[in-house]
Amino acid sequence: MCAAVYIVSTVTGYVLTSALLLKCPTLLHWRKRERFLSRHISHRGGAAENLENTMTAFKHAVDIGTDMLELDCHLTKDEQVVVSHDANLKRVCGVDAKISDLAYHEYIGRVLIAVQHIGEPVILWVSSNHTGNYHQVQE
């Protein structure tokens, strides 16, 4: 009898507390104040309008008034930072190789082959000396 009363009171307390917190979540968590409101984010520099991760795409996105540019970074085997949406070069370059398995000079060779076919720099890379400078892979 005593155990049954304990179980019923515990379950009842749990249900009532859950219902209260569901209706009033700010009892535990304060509302988040947004300091930056972004209405337009250009994924991969606006990949639907230009070739992804190119300076042309990023400049176009800024020109049309985007609030934020999004890009993905990966490290090569020799710890060079490169910008590429995929961790694998298959979709962009047609070569089934992971960026993390290639040294930077091997990576550049694979990307240059793709650049020759497309005619525009495909992937933007950032130097590993963290200066914030960017360079484009070109033919």
C-alpha atoms as an extended CHARMM CRD file, in Angstrom:
* protein
*
       139  EXT
         1         1  MET       CA              0.0000000000        0.0000000000        0.0000000000  PROA      1               0.0000000000
         2         2  CYS       CA              2.7580000000        2.4400000000        0.9510000000  PROA      2               0.0000000000
         3         3  ALA       CA              4.6970000000        1.7230000000       -2.2850000000  PROA      3               0.0000000000
         4         4  ALA       CA              1.5640000000        2.2290000000       -4.3840000000  PROA      4               0.0000000000
         5         5  VAL       CA              0.9280000000        5.6480000000       -2.8050000000  PROA      5               0.0000000000
         6         6  TYR       CA              4.5590000000        6.6070000000       -3.4390000000  PROA      6               0.0000000000
         7         7  ILE       CA              4.3890000000        5.5580000000       -7.1110000000  PROA      7               0.0000000000
         8         8  VAL       CA              1.0410000000        7.2970000000       -7.7190000000  PROA      8               0.0000000000
         9         9  SER       CA              2.2050000000       10.5270000000       -6.0740000000  PROA      9               0.0000000000
        10        10  THR       CA              5.5080000000       10.4740000000       -8.0060000000  PROA      10              0.0000000000
        11        11  VAL       CA              3.7930000000        9.9060000000      -11.3640000000  PROA      11              0.0000000000
        12        12  THR       CA              1.1720000000       12.5660000000      -10.5880000000  PROA      12              0.0000000000
        13        13  GLY       CA              3.8680000000       15.0630000000       -9.6160000000  PROA      13              0.0000000000
        14        14  TYR       CA              5.8210000000       14.2760000000      -12.7900000000  PROA      14              0.0000000000
        15        15  VAL       CA              2.7520000000       14.7240000000      -15.0110000000  PROA      15              0.0000000000
        16        16  LEU       CA              1.7360000000       18.0070000000      -13.3550000000  PROA      16              0.0000000000
        17        17  THR       CA              5.2840000000       19.3950000000      -13.4990000000  PROA      17              0.0000000000
        18        18  SER       CA              5.6170000000       18.3860000000      -17.1690000000  PROA      18              0.0000000000
        19        19  ALA       CA              2.2980000000       20.0310000000      -18.0370000000  PROA      19              0.0000000000
        20        20  LEU       CA              3.2740000000       23.2310000000      -16.2100000000  PROA      20              0.0000000000
        21        21  LEU       CA              6.6890000000       23.4370000000      -17.9140000000  PROA      21              0.0000000000
        22        22  LEU       CA              5.1320000000       22.6800000000      -21.2860000000  PROA      22              0.0000000000
        23        23  LYS       CA              2.7630000000       25.6350000000      -20.8900000000  PROA      23              0.0000000000
        24        24  CYS       CA              5.3470000000       27.9550000000      -19.2850000000  PROA      24              0.0000000000
        25        25  PRO       CA              8.8350000000       27.0010000000      -20.5340000000  PROA      25              0.0000000000
        26        26  THR       CA             10.2870000000       30.3320000000      -19.4120000000  PROA      26              0.0000000000
        27        27  LEU       CA             10.1120000000       29.0950000000      -15.8310000000  PROA      27              0.0000000000
        28        28  LEU       CA             13.3370000000       27.1960000000      -16.6080000000  PROA      28              0.0000000000
        29        29  HSD       CA             14.7000000000       28.9060000000      -19.7250000000  PROA      29              0.0000000000
        30        30  TRP       CA             14.7290000000       32.5750000000      -20.6090000000  PROA      30              0.0000000000
        31        31  ARG       CA             13.7830000000       33.5760000000      -24.1000000000  PROA      31              0.0000000000
        32        32  LYS       CA             16.7410000000       34.0210000000      -26.3720000000  PROA      32              0.0000000000
        33        33  ARG       CA             17.3170000000       37.5810000000      -27.5120000000  PROA      33              0.0000000000
        34        34  GLU       CA             18.3620000000       37.6980000000      -31.1340000000  PROA      34              0.0000000000
        35        35  ARG       CA             21.1800000000       40.1440000000      -31.6590000000  PROA      35              0.0000000000
        36        36  PHE       CA             21.4890000000       39.4960000000      -35.3690000000  PROA      36              0.0000000000
        37        37  LEU       CA             18.5160000000       38.9240000000      -37.6090000000  PROA      37              0.0000000000
        38        38  SER       CA             19.3890000000       37.3200000000      -40.9100000000  PROA      38              0.0000000000
        39        39  ARG       CA             16.7200000000       37.2110000000      -43.5660000000  PROA      39              0.0000000000
        40        40  HSD       CA             18.8770000000       35.9470000000      -46.4200000000  PROA      40              0.0000000000
        41        41  ILE       CA             21.7430000000       33.4410000000      -46.1790000000  PROA      41              0.0000000000
        42        42  SER       CA             23.6810000000       32.5020000000      -49.3100000000  PROA      42              0.0000000000
        43        43  HSD       CA             24.5170000000       28.8180000000      -48.9940000000  PROA      43              0.0000000000
        44        44  ARG       CA             27.8560000000       28.1270000000      -50.7280000000  PROA      44              0.0000000000
        45        45  GLY       CA             27.7160000000       31.7060000000      -51.9870000000  PROA      45              0.0000000000
        46        46  GLY       CA             24.3330000000       31.2460000000      -53.6250000000  PROA      46              0.0000000000
        47        47  ALA       CA             25.1440000000       28.0270000000      -55.4430000000  PROA      47              0.0000000000
        48        48  ALA       CA             21.8180000000       27.9910000000      -57.2790000000  PROA      48              0.0000000000
        49        49  GLU       CA             22.7510000000       31.1990000000      -59.1040000000  PROA      49              0.0000000000
        50        50  ASN       CA             26.5080000000       30.7530000000      -59.6620000000  PROA      50              0.0000000000
        51        51  LEU       CA             29.1560000000       28.0910000000      -59.3360000000  PROA      51              0.0000000000
        52        52  GLU       CA             29.4390000000       27.2550000000      -55.6580000000  PROA      52              0.0000000000
        53        53  ASN       CA             32.2560000000       28.5740000000      -53.4790000000  PROA      53              0.0000000000
        54        54  THR       CA             33.6230000000       30.9400000000      -56.1110000000  PROA      54              0.0000000000
        55        55  MET       CA             34.3920000000       34.5950000000      -55.5860000000  PROA      55              0.0000000000
        56        56  THR       CA             31.8930000000       35.3110000000      -58.3720000000  PROA      56              0.0000000000
        57        57  ALA       CA             29.1710000000       33.6180000000      -56.3180000000  PROA      57              0.0000000000
        58        58  PHE       CA             30.1290000000       35.4030000000      -53.0940000000  PROA      58              0.0000000000
        59        59  LYS       CA             30.3620000000       38.8220000000      -54.7910000000  PROA      59              0.0000000000
        60        60  HSD       CA             27.0050000000       38.2860000000      -56.5010000000  PROA      60              0.0000000000
        61        61  ALA       CA             25.4000000000       37.3430000000      -53.1810000000  PROA      61              0.0000000000
        62        62  VAL       CA             26.7310000000       40.5180000000      -51.5590000000  PROA      62              0.0000000000
        63        63  ASP       CA             25.5700000000       42.5950000000      -54.5380000000  PROA      63              0.0000000000
        64        64  ILE       CA             21.9900000000       41.3310000000      -54.2150000000  PROA      64              0.0000000000
        65        65  GLY       CA             21.9830000000       42.1390000000      -50.4950000000  PROA      65              0.0000000000
        66        66  THR       CA             22.5500000000       38.8670000000      -48.6850000000  PROA      66              0.0000000000
        67        67  ASP       CA             22.9050000000       39.1270000000      -44.9130000000  PROA      67              0.0000000000
        68        68  MET       CA             25.2430000000       36.1760000000      -44.4710000000  PROA      68              0.0000000000
        69        69  LEU       CA             27.5800000000       34.0240000000      -46.5520000000  PROA      69              0.0000000000
        70        70  GLU       CA             27.8510000000       30.3330000000      -45.6810000000  PROA      70              0.0000000000
        71        71  LEU       CA             30.7510000000       28.0960000000      -46.6240000000  PROA      71              0.0000000000
        72        72  ASP       CA             32.2730000000       24.8240000000      -45.4310000000  PROA      72              0.0000000000
        73        73  CYS       CA             35.9740000000       24.3150000000      -44.7020000000  PROA      73              0.0000000000
        74        74  HSD       CA             38.0230000000       21.1220000000      -44.7190000000  PROA      74              0.0000000000
        75        75  LEU       CA             41.6430000000       20.3300000000      -43.9020000000  PROA      75              0.0000000000
        76        76  THR       CA             43.9350000000       18.5860000000      -46.3450000000  PROA      76              0.0000000000
        77        77  LYS       CA             46.3630000000       15.9170000000      -45.1530000000  PROA      77              0.0000000000
        78        78  ASP       CA             49.0890000000       18.5490000000      -44.7350000000  PROA      78              0.0000000000
        79        79  GLU       CA             46.6910000000       20.8190000000      -42.7720000000  PROA      79              0.0000000000
        80        80  GLN       CA             45.8990000000       23.3900000000      -45.4430000000  PROA      80              0.0000000000
        81        81  VAL       CA             42.4000000000       24.8310000000      -45.1530000000  PROA      81              0.0000000000
        82        82  VAL       CA             40.2390000000       24.5530000000      -48.2630000000  PROA      82              0.0000000000
        83        83  VAL       CA             36.6720000000       25.6230000000      -48.8930000000  PROA      83              0.0000000000
        84        84  SER       CA             34.4780000000       22.8780000000      -50.2680000000  PROA      84              0.0000000000
        85        85  HSD       CA             30.9110000000       21.8760000000      -49.4870000000  PROA      85              0.0000000000
        86        86  ASP       CA             31.6850000000       18.1710000000      -49.7410000000  PROA      86              0.0000000000
        87        87  ALA       CA             34.4160000000       16.2670000000      -47.9400000000  PROA      87              0.0000000000
        88        88  ASN       CA             34.8090000000       14.2270000000      -51.1370000000  PROA      88              0.0000000000
        89        89  LEU       CA             35.7650000000       15.6030000000      -54.5770000000  PROA      89              0.0000000000
        90        90  LYS       CA             33.4520000000       13.2470000000      -56.5000000000  PROA      90              0.0000000000
        91        91  ARG       CA             30.5730000000       15.6750000000      -57.1260000000  PROA      91              0.0000000000
        92        92  VAL       CA             32.6630000000       18.7460000000      -57.9440000000  PROA      92              0.0000000000
        93        93  CYS       CA             35.7080000000       17.2580000000      -59.6800000000  PROA      93              0.0000000000
        94        94  GLY       CA             34.5630000000       13.7820000000      -60.6880000000  PROA      94              0.0000000000
        95        95  VAL       CA             37.3530000000       12.1840000000      -58.6480000000  PROA      95              0.0000000000
        96        96  ASP       CA             36.4670000000        9.8370000000      -55.7960000000  PROA      96              0.0000000000
        97        97  ALA       CA             38.9440000000       11.1740000000      -53.2200000000  PROA      97              0.0000000000
        98        98  LYS       CA             38.4980000000       12.5860000000      -49.7350000000  PROA      98              0.0000000000
        99        99  ILE       CA             40.0200000000       16.0230000000      -49.1770000000  PROA      99              0.0000000000
       100       100  SER       CA             41.4840000000       14.8920000000      -45.8410000000  PROA      100             0.0000000000
       101       101  ASP       CA             43.3810000000       12.0810000000      -47.6040000000  PROA      101             0.0000000000
       102       102  LEU       CA             45.0990000000       14.4060000000      -50.0950000000  PROA      102             0.0000000000
       103       103  ALA       CA             48.0760000000       16.6790000000      -49.5990000000  PROA      103             0.0000000000
       104       104  TYR       CA             47.4360000000       20.2200000000      -50.7780000000  PROA      104             0.0000000000
       105       105  HSD       CA             49.4770000000       19.8530000000      -53.9910000000  PROA      105             0.0000000000
       106       106  GLU       CA             47.4930000000       16.6870000000      -54.8660000000  PROA      106             0.0000000000
       107       107  TYR       CA             44.2620000000       18.5180000000      -54.1200000000  PROA      107             0.0000000000
       108       108  ILE       CA             45.1990000000       21.4330000000      -56.3760000000  PROA      108             0.0000000000
       109       109  GLY       CA             46.0030000000       19.0090000000      -59.1840000000  PROA      109             0.0000000000
       110       110  ARG       CA             42.5540000000       17.4100000000      -58.9420000000  PROA      110             0.0000000000
       111       111  VAL       CA             40.8000000000       20.7700000000      -58.8030000000  PROA      111             0.0000000000
       112       112  LEU       CA             42.7660000000       22.1810000000      -61.7580000000  PROA      112             0.0000000000
       113       113  ILE       CA             41.4550000000       19.3500000000      -63.9230000000  PROA      113             0.0000000000
       114       114  ALA       CA             37.8910000000       20.3680000000      -63.0140000000  PROA      114             0.0000000000
       115       115  VAL       CA             38.6570000000       24.0710000000      -63.5520000000  PROA      115             0.0000000000
       116       116  GLN       CA             39.8240000000       23.3770000000      -67.1040000000  PROA      116             0.0000000000
       117       117  HSD       CA             36.4580000000       21.7630000000      -67.9070000000  PROA      117             0.0000000000
       118       118  ILE       CA             34.2610000000       24.3700000000      -66.2280000000  PROA      118             0.0000000000
       119       119  GLY       CA             36.2320000000       27.4980000000      -67.0790000000  PROA      119             0.0000000000
       120       120  GLU       CA             35.8520000000       29.2290000000      -63.7030000000  PROA      120             0.0000000000
       121       121  PRO       CA             37.6530000000       28.6920000000      -60.4050000000  PROA      121             0.0000000000
       122       122  VAL       CA             35.6690000000       26.1060000000      -58.4780000000  PROA      122             0.0000000000
       123       123  ILE       CA             37.0420000000       26.0990000000      -54.9740000000  PROA      123             0.0000000000
       124       124  LEU       CA             38.2690000000       28.9380000000      -52.8380000000  PROA      124             0.0000000000
       125       125  TRP       CA             40.9920000000       28.1370000000      -50.3460000000  PROA      125             0.0000000000
       126       126  VAL       CA             42.2940000000       29.9620000000      -47.3190000000  PROA      126             0.0000000000
       127       127  SER       CA             45.9780000000       29.8740000000      -46.4760000000  PROA      127             0.0000000000
       128       128  SER       CA             47.0300000000       27.9910000000      -43.3640000000  PROA      128             0.0000000000
       129       129  ASN       CA             48.9560000000       30.9660000000      -41.9680000000  PROA      129             0.0000000000
       130       130  HSD       CA             45.5900000000       32.3830000000      -40.7860000000  PROA      130             0.0000000000
       131       131  THR       CA             46.1350000000       35.7970000000      -42.3500000000  PROA      131             0.0000000000
       132       132  GLY       CA             42.6140000000       35.8620000000      -43.7070000000  PROA      132             0.0000000000
       133       133  ASN       CA             43.8980000000       36.1310000000      -47.2670000000  PROA      133             0.0000000000
       134       134  TYR       CA             42.1240000000       34.1120000000      -49.8900000000  PROA      134             0.0000000000
       135       135  HSD       CA             43.2930000000       32.6690000000      -53.1520000000  PROA      135             0.0000000000
       136       136  GLN       CA             41.3880000000       31.0520000000      -55.9600000000  PROA      136             0.0000000000
       137       137  VAL       CA             42.4460000000       27.9750000000      -57.8030000000  PROA      137             0.0000000000
       138       138  GLN       CA             42.7540000000       29.0150000000      -61.4240000000  PROA      138             0.0000000000
       139       139  GLU       CA             43.9640000000       27.4920000000      -64.6350000000  PROA      139             0.0000000000
